[in-house]
Amino acid sequence: MDNTRQISVSPAPHIKSADTVSSVMLDVIIALIPAFIASVWFFGLKALVLIVSCVFFSVISEHLCQILMKRKSTIKDYSAVVTGLLLAFCLPPTLPWYLGAIGAIFAVVAGKMVFGGLGYNIFNPALVGRAFLLASWPVFMTKWTGPESFGQDNWFSITDATTSASPLTVFKESIGIWRDSGNIEALTQIFEKFSLNNLFLGNISGSLGETSAIALLLGAFYIWFYKKHITWHIPVTFIATVGLLNYAFTGSGYLVLFQIFSGGLILGAFFMATDMVTTPITPKGRVIFGLGCGILVFIIRMFGGYPEGVCYSILIMNAATPLIDNYTKPRIFGEVK
């Protein structure tokens, strides 16, 4: 009787894990649930319609692309759902649902499938979709509304809303006044309109899933500490760089927290800049990536013509990822320079 056992031999690294693409993506969806609830609570039915539109057309676009490419459908890996959610969270609440659909189609087709699908794309697909919408429909993409109260007519409407400037728009106007006057007190006008409490909870105007810092941090805790799908390197370096540069430039601790809790910094740092496909694979490379993102966000917000810079900072650093990986890859054992 042959008692020999079959041994599977494969090249290194020999890593075994129960994680799959679908399980990781499902965890990301679970982590985004608090932000989803907050967006619908603060912005009403219009937010729900826009989110559903983005997710639906992301999934359909990927499925149709797989049919045209004569490949097995991969919509069950939930990556298209994640793309749709992240795209919707980057959009203004009043954006028409059909523009969200167009952005979702572009995000999946031009940002993902033209490169060969998940694992081959160079840029974060959701941010590709957002950049496309901002370039094509800037008026719609820069129209902000304040939060609605549950039970009021505006909460149930998918069109009506009260126009309100976003925190970063007010900051952009204020920083111009400060640079002209040279007086830091010129920035105090933002204190009158935005409190740290509202910035933290999300009771402010802005994009759907970016306003509630507490909701995003709850999701970040889930995928970072509980599921361990991401490491500290990118998000901590990203956020710390923005904070330190703002403090060095303004000397105001309030403005540091204002910059961290406003706009898409937390969403981008934890859920987009940590994308496994489009970011560096080495710890040192991830720190460089986060540092670059933080510097670019600071430059765009402080000196650029657009109030927000998270989207473009991540896309620019996505393009630099192959170069970063090349220069931060570990030495081969026994290699001699």
Contacts in CASP RR format, 6 or more apart in sequence:
PFRMAT RR
TARGET T0000
AUTHOR 0000-0000-0000
METHOD contacts of the structure
MODEL  1
MDNTRQISVSPAPHIKSADTVSSVMLDVIIALIPAFIASVWFFGLKALVL
IVSCVFFSVISEHLCQILMKRKSTIKDYSAVVTGLLLAFCLPPTLPWYLG
AIGAIFAVVAGKMVFGGLGYNIFNPALVGRAFLLASWPVFMTKWTGPESF
GQDNWFSITDATTSASPLTVFKESIGIWRDSGNIEALTQIFEKFSLNNLF
LGNISGSLGETSAIALLLGAFYIWFYKKHITWHIPVTFIATVGLLNYAFT
GSGYLVLFQIFSGGLILGAFFMATDMVTTPITPKGRVIFGLGCGILVFII
RMFGGYPEGVCYSILIMNAATPLIDNYTKPRIFGEVK
19 229 0 8 1.000
21 77 0 8 1.000
21 79 0 8 1.000
21 118 0 8 1.000
22 76 0 8 1.000
22 77 0 8 1.000
22 78 0 8 1.000
24 229 0 8 1.000
24 276 0 8 1.000
25 77 0 8 1.000
25 78 0 8 1.000
25 79 0 8 1.000
25 81 0 8 1.000
25 82 0 8 1.000
26 78 0 8 1.000
27 222 0 8 1.000
27 223 0 8 1.000
27 227 0 8 1.000
27 229 0 8 1.000
28 82 0 8 1.000
28 223 0 8 1.000
28 229 0 8 1.000
28 271 0 8 1.000
29 78 0 8 1.000
29 81 0 8 1.000
29 82 0 8 1.000
29 85 0 8 1.000
30 219 0 8 1.000
30 222 0 8 1.000
31 219 0 8 1.000
31 220 0 8 1.000
31 222 0 8 1.000
31 223 0 8 1.000
31 227 0 8 1.000
31 271 0 8 1.000
32 82 0 8 1.000
32 85 0 8 1.000
32 86 0 8 1.000
32 89 0 8 1.000
32 219 0 8 1.000
32 271 0 8 1.000
33 219 0 8 1.000
34 212 0 8 1.000
34 214 0 8 1.000
34 215 0 8 1.000
34 216 0 8 1.000
34 218 0 8 1.000
34 219 0 8 1.000
35 89 0 8 1.000
35 209 0 8 1.000
35 212 0 8 1.000
35 215 0 8 1.000
35 216 0 8 1.000
35 219 0 8 1.000
35 267 0 8 1.000
36 51 0 8 1.000
36 85 0 8 1.000
36 209 0 8 1.000
37 215 0 8 1.000
38 202 0 8 1.000
38 209 0 8 1.000
38 211 0 8 1.000
38 212 0 8 1.000
38 215 0 8 1.000
39 47 0 8 1.000
39 51 0 8 1.000
39 89 0 8 1.000
39 93 0 8 1.000
39 208 0 8 1.000
39 209 0 8 1.000
39 211 0 8 1.000
39 212 0 8 1.000
40 47 0 8 1.000
40 48 0 8 1.000
40 51 0 8 1.000
41 150 0 8 1.000
42 146 0 8 1.000
42 147 0 8 1.000
42 148 0 8 1.000
42 202 0 8 1.000
42 203 0 8 1.000
42 211 0 8 1.000
42 212 0 8 1.000
43 93 0 8 1.000
43 145 0 8 1.000
43 146 0 8 1.000
43 147 0 8 1.000
43 148 0 8 1.000
43 161 0 8 1.000
43 208 0 8 1.000
44 93 0 8 1.000
44 148 0 8 1.000
44 150 0 8 1.000
44 154 0 8 1.000
44 155 0 8 1.000
44 156 0 8 1.000
45 155 0 8 1.000
45 156 0 8 1.000
45 157 0 8 1.000
45 158 0 8 1.000
46 93 0 8 1.000
46 94 0 8 1.000
46 157 0 8 1.000
46 158 0 8 1.000
46 159 0 8 1.000
46 161 0 8 1.000
47 93 0 8 1.000
47 208 0 8 1.000
49 97 0 8 1.000
49 158 0 8 1.000
50 88 0 8 1.000
50 91 0 8 1.000
50 93 0 8 1.000
50 95 0 8 1.000
50 97 0 8 1.000
50 100 0 8 1.000
50 208 0 8 1.000
51 84 0 8 1.000
51 85 0 8 1.000
51 88 0 8 1.000
51 89 0 8 1.000
51 208 0 8 1.000
53 88 0 8 1.000
53 97 0 8 1.000
53 98 0 8 1.000
53 100 0 8 1.000
53 101 0 8 1.000
53 104 0 8 1.000
54 84 0 8 1.000
54 85 0 8 1.000
54 87 0 8 1.000
54 88 0 8 1.000
54 91 0 8 1.000
54 100 0 8 1.000
54 101 0 8 1.000
54 103 0 8 1.000
54 104 0 8 1.000
55 80 0 8 1.000
55 81 0 8 1.000
55 84 0 8 1.000
55 85 0 8 1.000
55 88 0 8 1.000
55 104 0 8 1.000
56 101 0 8 1.000
56 104 0 8 1.000
57 100 0 8 1.000
57 101 0 8 1.000
57 103 0 8 1.000
57 104 0 8 1.000
57 105 0 8 1.000
58 80 0 8 1.000
58 81 0 8 1.000
58 83 0 8 1.000
58 84 0 8 1.000
58 87 0 8 1.000
58 104 0 8 1.000
58 105 0 8 1.000
58 107 0 8 1.000
58 108 0 8 1.000
59 75 0 8 1.000
59 80 0 8 1.000
59 81 0 8 1.000
61 80 0 8 1.000
61 104 0 8 1.000
61 105 0 8 1.000
61 108 0 8 1.000
61 109 0 8 1.000
61 113 0 8 1.000
62 73 0 8 1.000
62 74 0 8 1.000
62 75 0 8 1.000
62 79 0 8 1.000
62 80 0 8 1.000
62 108 0 8 1.000
62 112 0 8 1.000
62 113 0 8 1.000
63 73 0 8 1.000
63 75 0 8 1.000
63 80 0 8 1.000
65 108 0 8 1.000
65 109 0 8 1.000
65 113 0 8 1.000
66 72 0 8 1.000
66 73 0 8 1.000
66 74 0 8 1.000
66 75 0 8 1.000
67 73 0 8 1.000
69 113 0 8 1.000
69 116 0 8 1.000
74 117 0 8 1.000
74 118 0 8 1.000
77 118 0 8 1.000
79 118 0 8 1.000
80 108 0 8 1.000
82 126 0 8 1.000
83 104 0 8 1.000
83 107 0 8 1.000
83 108 0 8 1.000
83 112 0 8 1.000
83 125 0 8 1.000
83 126 0 8 1.000
84 104 0 8 1.000
84 107 0 8 1.000
84 126 0 8 1.000
86 124 0 8 1.000
86 126 0 8 1.000
86 127 0 8 1.000
86 267 0 8 1.000
86 271 0 8 1.000
86 272 0 8 1.000
87 100 0 8 1.000
87 103 0 8 1.000
87 104 0 8 1.000
87 107 0 8 1.000
87 125 0 8 1.000
87 126 0 8 1.000
87 129 0 8 1.000
87 130 0 8 1.000
88 100 0 8 1.000
88 208 0 8 1.000
88 209 0 8 1.000
89 207 0 8 1.000
89 208 0 8 1.000
89 209 0 8 1.000
89 210 0 8 1.000
89 267 0 8 1.000
90 126 0 8 1.000
90 127 0 8 1.000
90 130 0 8 1.000
90 207 0 8 1.000
90 208 0 8 1.000
90 209 0 8 1.000
90 210 0 8 1.000
90 264 0 8 1.000
90 267 0 8 1.000
90 311 0 8 1.000
91 100 0 8 1.000
91 130 0 8 1.000
91 133 0 8 1.000
91 141 0 8 1.000
91 207 0 8 1.000
91 208 0 8 1.000
92 140 0 8 1.000
92 141 0 8 1.000
92 142 0 8 1.000
92 143 0 8 1.000
92 144 0 8 1.000
92 145 0 8 1.000
92 206 0 8 1.000
92 207 0 8 1.000
92 208 0 8 1.000
93 145 0 8 1.000
93 146 0 8 1.000
93 161 0 8 1.000
93 206 0 8 1.000
93 207 0 8 1.000
93 208 0 8 1.000
94 140 0 8 1.000
94 143 0 8 1.000
94 145 0 8 1.000
94 159 0 8 1.000
94 161 0 8 1.000
95 133 0 8 1.000
95 140 0 8 1.000
95 141 0 8 1.000
95 143 0 8 1.000
96 140 0 8 1.000
97 158 0 8 1.000
99 133 0 8 1.000
99 137 0 8 1.000
99 140 0 8 1.000
100 133 0 8 1.000
102 133 0 8 1.000
103 129 0 8 1.000
103 130 0 8 1.000
103 132 0 8 1.000
103 133 0 8 1.000
104 129 0 8 1.000
106 128 0 8 1.000
106 129 0 8 1.000
106 132 0 8 1.000
106 133 0 8 1.000
107 125 0 8 1.000
107 126 0 8 1.000
107 128 0 8 1.000
107 129 0 8 1.000
107 130 0 8 1.000
107 132 0 8 1.000
108 125 0 8 1.000
110 128 0 8 1.000
110 129 0 8 1.000
110 132 0 8 1.000
111 121 0 8 1.000
111 123 0 8 1.000
111 125 0 8 1.000
111 128 0 8 1.000
111 129 0 8 1.000
112 118 0 8 1.000
112 121 0 8 1.000
112 125 0 8 1.000
115 121 0 8 1.000
115 122 0 8 1.000
118 277 0 8 1.000
119 277 0 8 1.000
120 277 0 8 1.000
121 277 0 8 1.000
121 278 0 8 1.000
122 278 0 8 1.000
122 318 0 8 1.000
122 319 0 8 1.000
122 321 0 8 1.000
123 278 0 8 1.000
123 315 0 8 1.000
123 318 0 8 1.000
123 319 0 8 1.000
124 272 0 8 1.000
124 275 0 8 1.000
124 278 0 8 1.000
124 314 0 8 1.000
124 315 0 8 1.000
124 318 0 8 1.000
126 272 0 8 1.000
127 272 0 8 1.000
127 311 0 8 1.000
127 314 0 8 1.000
127 315 0 8 1.000
128 315 0 8 1.000
130 311 0 8 1.000
131 311 0 8 1.000
131 312 0 8 1.000
131 315 0 8 1.000
133 140 0 8 1.000
133 141 0 8 1.000
134 141 0 8 1.000
134 142 0 8 1.000
134 311 0 8 1.000
143 163 0 8 1.000
144 163 0 8 1.000
144 164 0 8 1.000
144 165 0 8 1.000
144 166 0 8 1.000
144 169 0 8 1.000
144 205 0 8 1.000
144 206 0 8 1.000
145 161 0 8 1.000
145 162 0 8 1.000
145 163 0 8 1.000
145 164 0 8 1.000
145 205 0 8 1.000
145 206 0 8 1.000
146 161 0 8 1.000
146 162 0 8 1.000
146 163 0 8 1.000
146 164 0 8 1.000
146 204 0 8 1.000
146 205 0 8 1.000
146 206 0 8 1.000
147 202 0 8 1.000
147 203 0 8 1.000
147 204 0 8 1.000
147 205 0 8 1.000
147 211 0 8 1.000
148 154 0 8 1.000
148 155 0 8 1.000
148 161 0 8 1.000
148 162 0 8 1.000
149 155 0 8 1.000
153 160 0 8 1.000
154 160 0 8 1.000
154 161 0 8 1.000
154 162 0 8 1.000
164 205 0 8 1.000
165 205 0 8 1.000
166 204 0 8 1.000
166 205 0 8 1.000
166 206 0 8 1.000
166 262 0 8 1.000
166 263 0 8 1.000
166 307 0 8 1.000
167 190 0 8 1.000
167 193 0 8 1.000
167 194 0 8 1.000
167 199 0 8 1.000
167 204 0 8 1.000
167 205 0 8 1.000
167 206 0 8 1.000
167 258 0 8 1.000
167 262 0 8 1.000
167 263 0 8 1.000
168 262 0 8 1.000
168 263 0 8 1.000
168 301 0 8 1.000
168 307 0 8 1.000
168 308 0 8 1.000
169 307 0 8 1.000
170 189 0 8 1.000
170 190 0 8 1.000
170 193 0 8 1.000
170 194 0 8 1.000
171 190 0 8 1.000
171 258 0 8 1.000
171 259 0 8 1.000
171 262 0 8 1.000
171 301 0 8 1.000
171 307 0 8 1.000
172 301 0 8 1.000
172 305 0 8 1.000
172 307 0 8 1.000
174 186 0 8 1.000
174 187 0 8 1.000
174 189 0 8 1.000
174 190 0 8 1.000
175 187 0 8 1.000
175 302 0 8 1.000
177 186 0 8 1.000
177 187 0 8 1.000
177 189 0 8 1.000
178 184 0 8 1.000
178 186 0 8 1.000
178 187 0 8 1.000
184 250 0 8 1.000
184 251 0 8 1.000
184 252 0 8 1.000
187 250 0 8 1.000
187 252 0 8 1.000
187 255 0 8 1.000
190 258 0 8 1.000
191 254 0 8 1.000
194 204 0 8 1.000
194 258 0 8 1.000
194 262 0 8 1.000
196 254 0 8 1.000
196 257 0 8 1.000
196 258 0 8 1.000
196 261 0 8 1.000
198 204 0 8 1.000
199 213 0 8 1.000
199 257 0 8 1.000
199 258 0 8 1.000
199 261 0 8 1.000
199 262 0 8 1.000
200 213 0 8 1.000
200 214 0 8 1.000
200 261 0 8 1.000
201 212 0 8 1.000
201 213 0 8 1.000
201 214 0 8 1.000
202 211 0 8 1.000
202 212 0 8 1.000
202 213 0 8 1.000
202 214 0 8 1.000
202 215 0 8 1.000
203 211 0 8 1.000
204 211 0 8 1.000
204 262 0 8 1.000
205 211 0 8 1.000
206 263 0 8 1.000
207 263 0 8 1.000
207 264 0 8 1.000
209 215 0 8 1.000
209 216 0 8 1.000
209 267 0 8 1.000
210 216 0 8 1.000
210 263 0 8 1.000
210 264 0 8 1.000
210 266 0 8 1.000
210 267 0 8 1.000
211 263 0 8 1.000
213 260 0 8 1.000
213 261 0 8 1.000
213 266 0 8 1.000
216 266 0 8 1.000
216 267 0 8 1.000
216 270 0 8 1.000
216 271 0 8 1.000
217 266 0 8 1.000
219 270 0 8 1.000
220 235 0 8 1.000
220 266 0 8 1.000
220 270 0 8 1.000
220 271 0 8 1.000
223 229 0 8 1.000
223 230 0 8 1.000
223 270 0 8 1.000
224 230 0 8 1.000
224 231 0 8 1.000
224 232 0 8 1.000
224 235 0 8 1.000
224 270 0 8 1.000
230 270 0 8 1.000
230 274 0 8 1.000
231 283 0 8 1.000
231 286 0 8 1.000
233 283 0 8 1.000
233 285 0 8 1.000
233 286 0 8 1.000
233 287 0 8 1.000
233 289 0 8 1.000
233 290 0 8 1.000
234 269 0 8 1.000
234 273 0 8 1.000
234 274 0 8 1.000
234 279 0 8 1.000
234 286 0 8 1.000
234 287 0 8 1.000
234 289 0 8 1.000
234 290 0 8 1.000
234 293 0 8 1.000
235 269 0 8 1.000
235 270 0 8 1.000
235 273 0 8 1.000
235 274 0 8 1.000
237 286 0 8 1.000
237 287 0 8 1.000
237 289 0 8 1.000
237 290 0 8 1.000
237 291 0 8 1.000
237 294 0 8 1.000
238 265 0 8 1.000
238 268 0 8 1.000
238 269 0 8 1.000
238 273 0 8 1.000
238 290 0 8 1.000
238 291 0 8 1.000
238 293 0 8 1.000
238 294 0 8 1.000
238 297 0 8 1.000
239 260 0 8 1.000
239 265 0 8 1.000
239 266 0 8 1.000
239 269 0 8 1.000
241 290 0 8 1.000
241 291 0 8 1.000
241 292 0 8 1.000
241 293 0 8 1.000
241 294 0 8 1.000
241 295 0 8 1.000
241 298 0 8 1.000
242 259 0 8 1.000
242 260 0 8 1.000
242 265 0 8 1.000
242 294 0 8 1.000
242 297 0 8 1.000
242 298 0 8 1.000
243 256 0 8 1.000
243 259 0 8 1.000
243 260 0 8 1.000
243 298 0 8 1.000
245 294 0 8 1.000
245 295 0 8 1.000
245 298 0 8 1.000
246 252 0 8 1.000
246 255 0 8 1.000
246 256 0 8 1.000
246 259 0 8 1.000
246 298 0 8 1.000
246 302 0 8 1.000
247 253 0 8 1.000
247 255 0 8 1.000
247 256 0 8 1.000
249 298 0 8 1.000
249 302 0 8 1.000
250 256 0 8 1.000
259 265 0 8 1.000
259 301 0 8 1.000
260 266 0 8 1.000
263 308 0 8 1.000
263 310 0 8 1.000
264 308 0 8 1.000
264 310 0 8 1.000
265 297 0 8 1.000
265 310 0 8 1.000
267 310 0 8 1.000
268 310 0 8 1.000
268 314 0 8 1.000
269 293 0 8 1.000
272 310 0 8 1.000
272 314 0 8 1.000
273 279 0 8 1.000
273 289 0 8 1.000
273 290 0 8 1.000
273 293 0 8 1.000
273 314 0 8 1.000
273 317 0 8 1.000
278 318 0 8 1.000
278 321 0 8 1.000
279 286 0 8 1.000
279 289 0 8 1.000
279 317 0 8 1.000
279 318 0 8 1.000
279 321 0 8 1.000
280 286 0 8 1.000
280 288 0 8 1.000
280 289 0 8 1.000
280 321 0 8 1.000
280 324 0 8 1.000
280 325 0 8 1.000
280 328 0 8 1.000
281 325 0 8 1.000
282 325 0 8 1.000
282 328 0 8 1.000
282 329 0 8 1.000
282 330 0 8 1.000
284 328 0 8 1.000
285 324 0 8 1.000
285 325 0 8 1.000
285 328 0 8 1.000
288 324 0 8 1.000
288 328 0 8 1.000
289 317 0 8 1.000
289 320 0 8 1.000
289 321 0 8 1.000
289 324 0 8 1.000
290 317 0 8 1.000
292 313 0 8 1.000
292 317 0 8 1.000
293 310 0 8 1.000
293 313 0 8 1.000
293 314 0 8 1.000
293 317 0 8 1.000
294 313 0 8 1.000
296 309 0 8 1.000
296 312 0 8 1.000
296 313 0 8 1.000
296 316 0 8 1.000
296 317 0 8 1.000
297 309 0 8 1.000
297 310 0 8 1.000
297 313 0 8 1.000
300 306 0 8 1.000
300 308 0 8 1.000
300 309 0 8 1.000
300 312 0 8 1.000
300 313 0 8 1.000
301 307 0 8 1.000
301 308 0 8 1.000
301 309 0 8 1.000
END
